[in-house]
Amino acid sequence: MEIGGEEEVLKAAQLGAYTQVCKPNEVSCWDSRNLDLCFLGGDRAHTTPQISKTFCQARLHLHCFRAISLPAPIFFIPDIQLDIPDLMNRMSSGVTRSQVALGAAAFLTLMALLHQRNAPTIGPALHRAATRSSSEHLTCKLRHYVSSAWEGEWLTNADDLAAKEAMCPTMRASADLAAQWLAGVAACKQDAAACWPALPDRVFSKFVKECWSTVGPSGLRIGGGRSMLVEERIEPLVGHMRHPYGLPACTPSGVAGVSVQDRAYLMLMGDDAAATRARYPGRAILLDAGTNKYESSLGYLIPAYARLGIHFDAVYAWEARPANGTAYWASVPADVKPHLHFYNDRVTPEPGSAMNPVDWIRDMHRPGDYIVFKLDIDNDVVESKLIQQVLALDNAGDIIAEMFFEKHYSAADMKPYFGSPGTKYPAALRLMHELRTKGVRAHFWP
């Protein structure tokens, strides 16, 4: 069945989001802390609750998706029945004519915005509601990467912080933001469909992508060519780009420290499994360059993605140091063995060489594949060349869905682990940021 009108398309997506996400939280609209969201323009002086209550639903995304920074005031109205005569009839309830006129004008403005031709902005929760159908396929392209305010501060001040070796003192002074970071990641691990309100804009960065859907939430084909903007959140590039409590010098007083290799700070994927599979209906492939034993990295990545609904069809792993094959394979779970290809060999950066993982990724990728790449071989020269090849890929973010990379750099806090490589902290931070601006969902690997 073909649906051509924008109203019908919007209503289908809105209704799914409203019933699954917003309606259960609608009471928060009347919470005193959010009361301004229920007033037209947030202006209590010129708007009464009688009108405001009607428009509260029209402004649902302001509290339902309040963790998202929307670039344009596009309003999505979930199944609201309202007309101008109804507004006029409210005069008998003590609403003045000027207030009714204000409400009517705001309503008409909302409707005009709804029908404008440019792509609407939606939050991840609405995206998930629009991708429940297993037959739906989304095609997405990167619009831009947006650093959080916190990440932006680190990028701006990186040279000064590095010169003063002030990374850890600055992180200790941001204990509240670090706590919000870890709480947000934990919330998404518990319930990916409802975690977004826990992700504050000041802390979490995001990828903004424009997506086109071929099948609607009820299996109906959508016409009209309307696209939607999808925001994918990711942990910030701040401090030493690893767990904020992973170094004793960075851990606030009274907070329990964790291992320097703790991975609880990582936010895998930008959405839940249903939406991800809609965008990546092809194969799921993992390439791990640098895994001296199964549990060192694969033992984390494979189960972590499985919990998110991503099961790898093929896993390719390299390790340069000689490995005991019997001991290595004994540690691999039985259900992983048929999919794992282990090469006890070094990766090489020369284009066209047999063990260049970036060449493998480029050659094996097909549209719809979900490819994850981890690079940590403790060889700065080889890693640097491979990273430059990733950056040189056309549409790198379309080819590599997610990447993990540990860039060694010089800093007093990290000297016990990294030694004194030639790369300075600011350059490492900006390299990770550059990968993200190319659309690669890049995480700093611990």
C-alpha positions as CSV (number, residue, x, y, z in Angstrom):
1,M,0.0,0.0,0.0
2,E,1.4,3.4,-1.0
3,I,1.1,6.4,1.3
4,G,1.9,9.6,-0.4
5,G,0.8,12.4,1.9
6,E,3.2,13.9,4.4
7,E,0.5,14.1,7.1
8,E,-0.2,10.4,6.9
9,V,3.6,9.6,7.0
10,L,4.1,11.9,10.0
11,K,1.1,10.6,11.9
12,A,2.2,7.0,11.6
13,A,5.7,7.7,12.9
14,Q,4.4,10.1,15.6
15,L,1.8,7.8,16.9
16,G,4.4,5.0,17.3
17,A,6.7,7.4,19.3
18,Y,3.8,8.9,21.3
19,T,2.3,5.5,22.4
20,Q,5.7,3.8,23.1
21,V,7.8,6.7,24.5
22,C,6.0,9.9,25.2
23,K,2.6,8.9,26.6
24,P,4.0,7.0,29.6
25,N,6.0,10.1,30.5
26,E,3.3,12.7,29.7
27,V,2.7,13.3,33.4
28,S,6.1,14.9,33.5
29,C,4.7,17.8,31.4
30,W,2.8,18.9,34.5
31,D,5.7,18.5,36.8
32,S,6.5,21.9,38.2
33,R,10.1,21.6,37.0
34,N,8.9,21.3,33.4
35,L,5.9,23.6,33.6
36,D,7.3,26.2,31.2
37,L,7.3,23.6,28.5
38,C,3.5,23.6,28.6
39,F,3.2,27.3,28.0
40,L,3.2,28.7,24.5
41,G,6.7,30.2,24.0
42,G,7.3,29.5,27.6
43,D,5.5,32.8,28.4
44,R,3.4,32.5,31.4
45,A,2.4,36.2,31.4
46,H,0.5,35.9,28.1
47,T,-0.7,32.3,28.1
48,T,-3.2,30.4,30.4
49,P,-3.1,26.8,31.4
50,Q,-6.4,26.2,29.5
51,I,-4.7,26.8,26.1
52,S,-1.3,25.6,27.3
53,K,-2.6,22.2,28.2
54,T,-3.8,21.6,24.7
55,F,-0.4,22.6,23.3
56,C,1.5,20.6,25.8
57,Q,1.2,17.5,23.6
58,A,2.3,19.5,20.6
59,R,5.5,20.4,22.4
60,L,6.0,16.8,23.7
61,H,9.4,16.5,22.1
62,L,10.7,19.3,24.3
63,H,10.4,17.1,27.4
64,C,10.2,13.7,25.8
65,F,13.5,14.3,23.9
66,R,14.8,17.0,26.2
67,A,18.3,15.6,26.1
68,I,18.5,16.4,22.4
69,S,19.6,19.8,21.1
70,L,17.3,20.5,18.2
71,P,18.7,22.8,15.5
72,A,15.2,24.0,14.3
73,P,11.8,24.4,16.0
74,I,10.1,21.5,14.2
75,F,7.1,20.3,16.1
76,F,5.6,16.8,15.9
77,I,2.0,16.6,17.0
78,P,0.9,13.1,18.2
79,D,-2.8,12.4,17.4
80,I,-4.1,15.8,18.6
81,Q,-7.7,16.8,17.9
82,L,-7.9,20.5,17.9
83,D,-9.5,23.1,15.7
84,I,-10.0,26.9,15.8
85,P,-13.7,26.8,16.8
86,D,-12.6,24.6,19.8
87,L,-10.2,27.4,20.8
88,M,-12.9,30.0,20.4
89,N,-15.2,28.0,22.6
90,R,-12.6,28.2,25.4
91,M,-13.6,31.9,25.8
92,S,-16.4,30.7,28.0
93,S,-13.8,29.2,30.4
94,G,-12.3,32.6,31.1
95,V,-9.8,32.7,28.3
96,T,-9.6,36.1,26.7
97,R,-10.0,36.7,22.9
98,S,-6.4,37.9,22.7
99,Q,-5.2,34.7,24.4
100,V,-7.3,32.6,22.0
101,A,-5.9,34.5,19.0
102,L,-2.4,33.9,20.3
103,G,-3.1,30.2,20.7
104,A,-4.7,30.0,17.2
105,A,-1.7,31.7,15.6
106,A,0.7,29.4,17.4
107,F,-1.3,26.4,16.3
108,L,-1.3,27.5,12.7
109,T,2.5,28.2,12.9
110,L,3.0,24.7,14.2
111,M,1.0,23.2,11.3
112,A,3.0,25.3,8.8
113,L,6.2,24.1,10.2
114,L,5.0,20.5,10.1
115,H,4.4,20.8,6.3
116,Q,7.6,22.6,5.3
117,R,9.6,20.7,2.7
118,N,13.0,20.5,4.4
119,A,13.8,17.4,6.3
120,P,12.4,17.3,9.9
121,T,14.6,16.7,12.9
122,I,13.7,13.7,15.1
123,G,15.1,12.3,18.3
124,P,16.5,8.7,18.6
125,A,13.3,7.6,20.4
126,L,11.1,8.6,17.5
127,H,13.7,7.0,15.2
128,R,13.3,3.7,17.1
129,A,9.5,3.9,16.9
130,A,9.8,4.4,13.1
131,T,12.0,1.3,12.7
132,R,10.1,-1.4,14.4
133,S,9.2,-3.2,11.2
134,S,11.7,-5.9,10.3
135,S,11.2,-5.2,6.6
136,E,12.1,-1.5,6.9
137,H,15.4,-0.4,5.5
138,L,16.9,3.0,6.3
139,T,19.6,4.7,4.2
140,C,21.6,7.3,6.1
141,K,24.2,9.9,5.2
142,L,26.2,12.0,7.7
143,R,25.2,15.6,8.0
144,H,27.8,16.6,10.6
145,Y,29.4,15.6,13.9
146,V,28.6,17.8,16.9
147,S,31.0,17.9,19.9
148,S,29.3,18.3,23.2
149,A,30.0,21.5,25.1
150,W,32.3,19.6,27.4
151,E,34.2,18.0,24.5
152,G,34.5,21.4,22.9
153,E,36.2,22.8,25.9
154,W,38.8,20.1,25.8
155,L,39.5,20.6,22.1
156,T,39.8,24.3,22.6
157,N,42.1,24.1,25.7
158,A,44.1,20.9,24.8
159,D,47.4,22.7,24.2
160,D,47.2,24.6,27.5
161,L,46.1,21.6,29.5
162,A,48.9,19.5,28.0
163,A,51.6,22.2,28.6
164,K,50.5,22.3,32.3
165,E,49.9,18.6,32.6
166,A,46.5,19.5,33.9
167,M,44.4,16.8,32.4
168,C,43.7,14.9,35.6
169,P,43.2,17.9,37.8
170,T,40.7,19.2,35.3
171,M,38.9,15.9,35.2
172,R,38.7,15.8,39.0
173,A,37.1,19.3,38.9
174,S,34.4,17.9,36.5
175,A,33.3,15.1,38.8
176,D,29.6,15.9,38.2
177,L,29.9,15.7,34.4
178,A,31.9,12.4,34.7
179,A,29.1,10.9,36.8
180,Q,26.5,12.0,34.2
181,W,28.6,10.3,31.5
182,L,28.8,7.0,33.3
183,A,25.2,7.1,34.4
184,G,24.1,7.8,30.8
185,V,26.0,4.8,29.4
186,A,24.7,2.5,32.2
187,A,21.1,3.6,31.5
188,C,21.5,2.8,27.8
189,K,22.9,-0.7,28.6
190,Q,19.9,-1.3,30.8
191,D,17.2,0.0,28.4
192,A,18.3,1.2,25.0
193,A,14.8,2.3,24.1
194,A,14.4,4.6,27.0
195,C,17.9,5.8,27.8
196,W,18.0,9.1,25.8
197,P,16.6,11.4,28.5
198,A,19.6,10.4,30.6
199,L,22.0,11.8,28.0
200,P,22.7,15.5,28.6
201,D,23.8,17.6,25.7
202,R,26.6,19.2,27.7
203,V,28.2,15.7,28.2
204,F,27.4,13.5,25.1
205,S,28.5,14.3,21.6
206,K,26.4,13.2,18.6
207,F,26.4,12.4,14.9
208,V,23.6,14.0,12.9
209,K,22.5,11.9,9.9
210,E,19.9,12.3,7.3
211,C,18.0,9.0,6.7
212,W,15.5,7.9,4.1
213,S,13.0,5.1,4.9
214,T,11.5,2.8,2.4
215,V,8.9,1.1,4.6
216,G,6.9,2.6,7.4
217,P,6.3,1.4,11.0
218,S,3.3,-0.7,10.0
219,G,5.0,-2.3,6.9
220,L,3.4,0.4,4.7
221,R,5.5,1.8,1.9
222,I,6.2,5.5,2.3
223,G,6.1,7.8,-0.7
224,G,6.9,11.5,-1.1
225,G,10.7,11.1,-0.5
226,R,10.5,12.7,2.9
227,S,13.7,12.2,5.0
228,M,14.4,12.5,8.7
229,L,17.4,13.6,10.7
230,V,18.6,11.1,13.2
231,E,20.9,11.9,16.1
232,E,23.3,9.2,17.4
233,R,24.9,9.9,20.8
234,I,28.5,8.9,21.7
235,E,30.7,9.3,24.8
236,P,32.8,12.6,24.8
237,L,36.4,12.9,24.0
238,V,37.6,14.4,27.3
239,G,40.4,13.9,29.7
240,H,42.6,10.9,28.7
241,M,39.7,9.6,26.6
242,R,39.2,6.5,28.7
243,H,37.2,5.7,31.9
244,P,37.2,8.9,34.0
245,Y,38.2,6.9,37.1
246,G,40.7,4.7,35.3
247,L,43.7,6.7,36.6
248,P,44.2,7.4,40.3
249,A,45.3,11.0,39.6
250,C,42.0,11.6,37.7
251,T,39.6,10.0,40.2
252,P,37.8,12.4,42.5
253,S,38.2,12.1,46.2
254,G,35.7,9.6,47.7
255,V,35.1,7.8,44.4
256,A,36.3,4.2,43.8
257,G,38.9,3.9,41.1
258,V,38.7,1.3,38.3
259,S,41.2,-0.5,36.1
260,V,42.9,1.7,33.5
261,Q,41.4,-0.7,30.9
262,D,37.8,-0.5,32.3
263,R,35.4,-0.2,29.4
264,A,32.3,1.0,31.2
265,Y,32.6,4.5,29.6
266,L,32.0,3.2,26.0
267,M,28.7,3.8,24.4
268,L,28.4,1.2,21.6
269,M,26.2,2.1,18.7
270,G,24.1,5.2,18.5
271,D,20.7,3.5,18.7
272,D,19.0,0.3,19.8
273,A,19.4,-3.0,17.9
274,A,16.1,-2.7,15.9
275,A,17.0,0.6,14.5
276,T,20.6,-0.4,13.8
277,R,19.5,-3.6,11.9
278,A,17.1,-1.4,9.9
279,R,20.0,0.7,8.8
280,Y,22.5,-2.3,8.4
281,P,20.5,-5.2,7.1
282,G,23.6,-6.9,5.7
283,R,26.4,-8.8,7.3
284,A,27.9,-8.0,10.7
285,I,31.7,-8.2,10.5
286,L,34.4,-7.5,13.2
287,L,38.1,-6.9,12.4
288,D,40.4,-6.9,15.4
289,A,44.0,-5.9,14.8
290,G,45.9,-6.6,18.0
291,T,44.4,-9.4,20.1
292,N,47.1,-11.5,21.8
293,K,44.5,-13.7,23.5
294,Y,40.8,-14.0,23.0
295,E,39.7,-12.4,26.2
296,S,41.9,-9.3,25.7
297,S,39.4,-7.7,23.3
298,L,37.3,-10.1,21.4
299,G,36.1,-11.5,24.7
300,Y,34.6,-8.0,25.4
301,L,33.5,-6.9,21.9
302,I,31.7,-10.1,20.8
303,P,29.5,-10.4,24.0
304,A,29.0,-6.6,24.2
305,Y,27.5,-6.5,20.7
306,A,25.5,-9.7,21.2
307,R,23.8,-8.0,24.1
308,L,22.8,-5.2,21.7
309,G,21.4,-7.7,19.2
310,I,24.4,-7.7,16.8
311,H,25.8,-11.2,16.2
312,F,28.9,-11.2,13.9
313,D,28.8,-13.4,10.8
314,A,32.6,-13.2,10.5
315,V,35.4,-12.1,12.9
316,Y,39.0,-11.5,11.6
317,A,41.7,-11.2,14.2
318,W,45.5,-10.5,14.0
319,E,48.3,-10.8,16.5
320,A,51.9,-10.3,15.7
321,R,53.4,-11.9,18.8
322,P,53.7,-15.7,18.6
323,A,50.7,-17.4,20.2
324,N,50.1,-20.9,21.5
325,G,47.4,-22.0,19.1
326,T,46.1,-24.7,21.3
327,A,45.7,-22.4,24.3
328,Y,44.2,-19.6,22.2
329,W,41.5,-21.7,20.6
330,A,40.7,-23.4,23.9
331,S,39.6,-19.9,25.2
332,V,37.3,-19.3,22.3
333,P,33.6,-20.1,23.0
334,A,32.2,-22.9,20.9
335,D,29.6,-20.6,19.2
336,V,32.3,-18.2,18.1
337,K,34.8,-20.7,16.6
338,P,32.9,-21.2,13.3
339,H,33.0,-17.4,12.7
340,L,36.5,-16.6,13.9
341,H,39.5,-16.3,11.6
342,F,42.7,-15.9,13.6
343,Y,46.0,-14.8,11.9
344,N,49.1,-15.1,14.1
345,D,50.8,-12.5,11.9
346,R,51.4,-8.8,11.9
347,V,49.2,-6.3,10.0
348,T,50.9,-4.2,7.4
349,P,50.2,-0.7,6.3
350,E,51.3,-0.9,2.6
351,P,48.3,-0.6,0.3
352,G,47.6,-3.8,-1.6
353,S,49.5,-6.0,1.0
354,A,47.9,-9.2,2.1
355,M,47.5,-8.2,5.7
356,N,46.3,-4.6,5.4
357,P,43.0,-4.5,7.4
358,V,41.9,-1.2,5.8
359,D,42.2,-2.8,2.3
360,W,40.2,-5.8,3.6
361,I,37.4,-3.5,4.9
362,R,37.2,-1.5,1.7
363,D,37.2,-4.6,-0.5
364,M,34.7,-6.7,1.6
365,H,32.2,-3.9,2.3
366,R,28.8,-4.1,0.7
367,P,26.0,-1.6,1.3
368,G,24.1,-2.6,4.4
369,D,27.1,-4.3,6.1
370,Y,27.8,-3.4,9.8
371,I,31.6,-3.4,10.0
372,V,33.5,-2.9,13.3
373,F,37.2,-2.2,13.3
374,K,39.5,-2.3,16.3
375,L,43.1,-1.2,16.0
376,D,45.6,-1.5,18.8
377,I,48.9,-3.1,17.8
378,D,51.3,-0.9,19.8
379,N,53.2,0.2,16.7
380,D,52.7,3.9,16.2
381,V,54.2,4.0,12.7
382,V,51.9,1.3,11.3
383,E,48.9,2.5,13.2
384,S,49.4,6.1,11.9
385,K,49.5,4.9,8.3
386,L,46.4,2.8,8.7
387,I,44.5,5.6,10.3
388,Q,45.4,7.9,7.5
389,Q,44.0,5.3,5.1
390,V,40.8,5.2,7.1
391,L,40.5,8.9,6.8
392,A,41.2,8.7,3.1
393,L,38.3,6.3,2.5
394,D,35.4,7.8,0.5
395,N,32.4,7.9,2.9
396,A,34.5,6.3,5.7
397,G,31.5,6.5,8.1
398,D,29.3,4.5,5.7
399,I,31.9,1.8,5.4
400,I,33.0,1.5,9.1
401,A,30.0,1.6,11.4
402,E,32.1,1.6,14.6
403,M,35.8,1.8,15.4
404,F,38.1,1.4,18.4
405,F,41.6,2.8,18.5
406,E,44.2,3.5,21.2
407,K,46.5,6.3,20.1
408,H,49.6,6.4,22.3
409,Y,50.7,9.9,23.2
410,S,53.1,11.7,25.6
411,A,51.6,12.7,29.0
412,A,52.9,12.3,32.5
413,D,49.8,10.5,33.6
414,M,50.1,8.0,30.8
415,K,53.9,7.5,30.8
416,P,53.7,4.2,32.8
417,Y,51.5,2.8,30.0
418,F,52.6,4.6,26.8
419,G,56.2,5.6,27.6
420,S,57.2,8.7,25.7
421,P,56.0,8.5,22.1
422,G,56.5,11.4,19.7
423,T,52.8,12.2,19.5
424,K,51.5,14.8,22.1
425,Y,48.2,14.7,23.8
426,P,46.6,17.5,21.8
427,A,47.4,15.7,18.5
428,A,45.9,12.5,19.8
429,L,42.7,14.2,20.9
430,R,42.3,16.0,17.6
431,L,43.0,12.8,15.6
432,M,40.1,11.1,17.4
433,H,37.9,14.1,16.7
434,E,38.9,14.1,13.0
435,L,37.8,10.4,12.7
436,R,34.4,11.4,14.1
437,T,34.1,14.4,11.8
438,K,34.6,12.0,8.9
439,G,31.6,10.1,10.1
440,V,33.5,7.2,11.8
441,R,32.0,6.3,15.2
442,A,35.4,6.2,16.8
443,H,36.0,5.3,20.4
444,F,39.3,5.5,22.3
445,W,40.2,1.9,23.1
446,P,41.7,1.4,26.6
